[in-house]
Structure formats: C-alpha cells, structure tokens
C-alpha cells in the first residue's frame, strides 16, 4: 500500500508540473500584450526561461544527491507554484524576464527531482513504470489547455487564473508529500562527506546523446508541425492545429501503455523499434500529399517518440543510486538542449532548403537513436 501511494503521489507531481507549465503557455499571448514585449523580445525571454531551466537541472541534481528527491520535489513544486503568478504580475519586459528566470529555474529543478523520485518508485516496484509518469505530465498539459482556454474564453483575468493555478499547486504538493518515498540508506550524501564520483562514462555520453536527438525531434513537432501543414500543404490555421493535436494525443496514449511493451521486450528493443516508427512517421509527414495524410503521419510520429526518452531517464537514474541526481541532471539537461535547439535548427536550415527537406535532421536523429540504443540500454546494464 505505501508503495502504491508513492506511485500515485508521483503521478500527481508529474501531472501538476505539466498543468502549471501549460497554464503559463496558454497565457503567453496575453502576458506578451500586457508587458508590451515584441515577438523578437519574447523569443529572447523564452530562451532565458530555457537557460534558467538548464541551470536549475544541474543544481537540482546536486541537491538530490545531498538531500534526496523527496525534499527537492516538494521544495521545487511549492516554489514553482508560487512563481507561476510572476509572469501575470509583470507589467514590462524587465519584470517578465525576472519572473521567467525564476519560473524556468524551479521548473528545471523539479524536472530532475520528479524523474529521480519516479526512478526510485520504479526501482522499488522492480518493473518498468517510468513512461506512465510522463503520460501524466502530458495529461496535465492537456488539462491546462482545456481549463485555461475555457477561462480565457470567459474573460478571467490572467493574474487570477495563474494565482488560482498556483494555489492548486500548493495544495496538491502538500497532499502528495506524505506518500513520496524517502531516500534509501546510502543513496544520499552525509554532511561533510565528499560528493559521489560521477564520471562521464561512454554510457552516460550515449544516453545524453540519445536524449538530445529524440527531444530535438520532439521540439520540431511542437514548433513546426502546424507550420508544416499551413505553409507546405496550404491547410487553414484551424486544420493545421490538428497536426500538433494528433501528435500530442498519441504521445499521451502511448505513454500510458509503453511500460507494458518495455516489460515484454526490453528497453533497448523498444527504443530501437519505436525510434524507427518515429522516423517513418516524420518521413510520411514530409512526403504527405495533403493535410489529412500529414495529420495521420504526425500522429505516427508521436507514437514513435512517446516512450523512448523515459527509458533514458530510467537508465541514467539507475547507473549509481548515490549519484542518481547528477546523472539524471546530465541526461535531462542535454536532452532539454535538444528540445530547445530542434526548432531553431530547422528554422535556420529553411534559409537554404525547404521545411520538409529540413526534416531530414530529426529523421536521421531518430534512426541514429535506434541504432545506438542497445549500447546504452542493454539489459545487463540496467
């Protein structure tokens, strides 16, 4: 019973993280207008948010190795809930920059901490359950889009909306806290003792590279799927939005069942096959003759990517439990770089080639990830 409660509480933390981030995302246009930020300035501010998250991930890894993931999850979740109101209160770009810096930093910390807690729960269960946690993150984001969109339609003030979401975050965090797993003996560092040795082994490098390539591909879906349908296939903006919707839905649904497949065939075999499905899906989107085929192809792309990255996080967290935070921070941080870089790489390439030709980068990334997966996810190393 305590273990099942820990699992449910970790589900709640992942869902909450996705919900809080989603509430920020759906309010970006309103916050941009309130602060008077231009599109170009907003781009720099979003880059600041991403950079702060990367710093938060590395700091979070060290805190986890010192205090355990439970303490860091609760602290970062409460801080993120409080900081969510910041962008809504900002009245100029300087204030928004400070607010996004704090939001990004605490999101980076909780990103690593919640994955570390998920790995600990998975380790206690003795079977693969990591993808399910990521499914709840996606569900939280979808919930935010529905609730946030509805509140916006009703004309609710952005400050009230974000403050309400923050209060909900605090309540959920306190409700989840008692059931979260405490660190096992020997997995945290005593005060005054040296940090655990966490070298950059070949396996860590490959795991980081795999996360980078597949999160780069995921970032392309986020920022370019709708543009692809609208610009390359002439779809209306409404129809074009269905491309990302199809990708998001299949990502969420597959994450709910991926653990069962991994338990049957193993993580390495799963990533090999799923990454190939992802490559085929994106190739299908690039070659699609019309919007309907492209939407279906983006859905297939989501099927392929959905369960891969959680396997890398699980592997990183199990390399050495005494340095799990550090290893997770490295893999998640490198992967996050890919998520940020993917859309930018595609945008730069479109200066010389068509958008669909630029999709060759993530397609090759998926194929390489499938090729390298056995080197990092061999069963005897897990």
Secondary structure, 3 states (H helix, E strand, C coil): CHHHHHHHHHHHHHHHHHHHHHHHHHCHHHHHHHHCCCHHHHHHHHHHHHHHHHHHHHHHHHHHHHHCHHHHHHHHHHHHHHHHHHHHHCCCHHHHHHHHHHHHHHHHHHHHHHHHHHHHHHHHHCCCCHHHHHHHHHHHHHHHHHHHHHHHHCCCCHHHHHHHHHHHHHHHHHHHHCCCCCCCCCCCCCCCCCCCCCCCCHHHHHHHHHHHHHHHHHHHHHHHHHHHHHHHHCCCHHHHHHHHHHHHHHHHHHHHHHHHHHHHHCHHHHHHHHHHHHHHHHHHHHHCCCHHHHHHHHHHHHHHHCCHHHHHHHHHHCCCHHHHHHHHHHHHHHHHHHHHHHHHHHHHHCCCCCHHHHCHHHHHHHHHHHHHHHHHHCHHHC
